[in-house]
Structures are given as structure tokens and as C-alpha cells.
Amino acid sequence: MRRSVANFAFGSATIVCVLFTAYQAGSLLRSSRINAAIASAEAAQLDANVPEARFARALALAQAGKSEEALKVYKSLSNGPRSEMRNAALYNAANLYMRDALKHGDDESFKAIPLVELAKQSYRDLLRGQPDNWDARYNLERALLLSPEEEEEETDDSDAPSKEQRVLSKIQGEAIDLP
């Protein structure tokens, strides 16, 4: 009896180890496929099924100065189902907007303001999903310094009576509660 229990425990442990090894081998295979796709992303061909390869392609396009093409790729990634890829794409797109805005300088600020606004929106979208991203918070603060938002002034309702003009009702009777 003891020997059969020991054999069963040993067999169970062996099966768990084999399953764990198979899972790790699958992960290694996926990682090597993703690495190959990322390496090919810098070349002309691109494995569009791997989001990491598209992200690497967008990064290479941004570094090459092709902002519009990189932003298209980042936009497609930000609409994807994976949250970590979405957050990284939103952050990089916002940074790209800010870099393009800073290229215009003070002389062409009318071109820079829409880019700063787009960057602020991307940072806010990122912070809605990931409020603890301090890099995005810092960059949003810098974008707000470049293009502060106008606060709406409190509207003074001239139609509303002033405090002295208000008349309190002095009708006697029961107070009727709302349903």
C-alpha cells in the first residue's frame, strides 16, 4: 500500500513537471517567433499578425522621422485587445505628437497647438486605463504647461433673482413629499 502511494505521488509529480516543461517550451517558441517578427519589422516585410512586430515597426518609423506612418500604426495598436500594447502605443503616440509640436517652435505655434492637444488627449486616454503611469502624468503636466486649458468662467445668471429678491412661500398647510 505504501509503495503504491509513493509511486502515485512520484507519477503525479512527473506529470506536473512534464506539463510545466511543455508550457515553457511553448512560451519559448512563441517568444522566438515574436523576436523573429520584430527583427523582420525593421526590414521591408512585416508580420502583421504579431502586435510586437507592428510596434517595433512603428518605433523604427518614428526614429526615421516618418511620424504620420508611425502614428497610423500606433493608432491601430491602441484599438487592439491587449492592454499593455494599447498603453504603450498610446504613450508613444502622445510622445510623438509632443516631439512634432516642439519641432515647430515658437514661430509656428499655430501648428504646434493642435499637436499638443492631441498629445494631451492620448495621455489622458492612457491615464484612464492606467492611472499609476507616472511618466504619462509628468508628460501630461508638461503638455499642459505648453498649452494651458482655459477655465470656463462661472456664468452669472442674470435671470435668477438675487438673494434679497427671493420670496419665501408662506402658505400654511401640510408639506407634500415627492413620490
Secondary structure as GFF3:
##gff-version 3
##sequence-region A 1 179
A	DSSP	alpha_helix	2	41	.	.	.	ID=ss1
A	DSSP	alpha_helix	51	63	.	.	.	ID=ss2
A	DSSP	alpha_helix	67	78	.	.	.	ID=ss3
A	DSSP	alpha_helix	83	104	.	.	.	ID=ss4
A	DSSP	alpha_helix	109	129	.	.	.	ID=ss5
A	DSSP	alpha_helix	134	146	.	.	.	ID=ss6
###
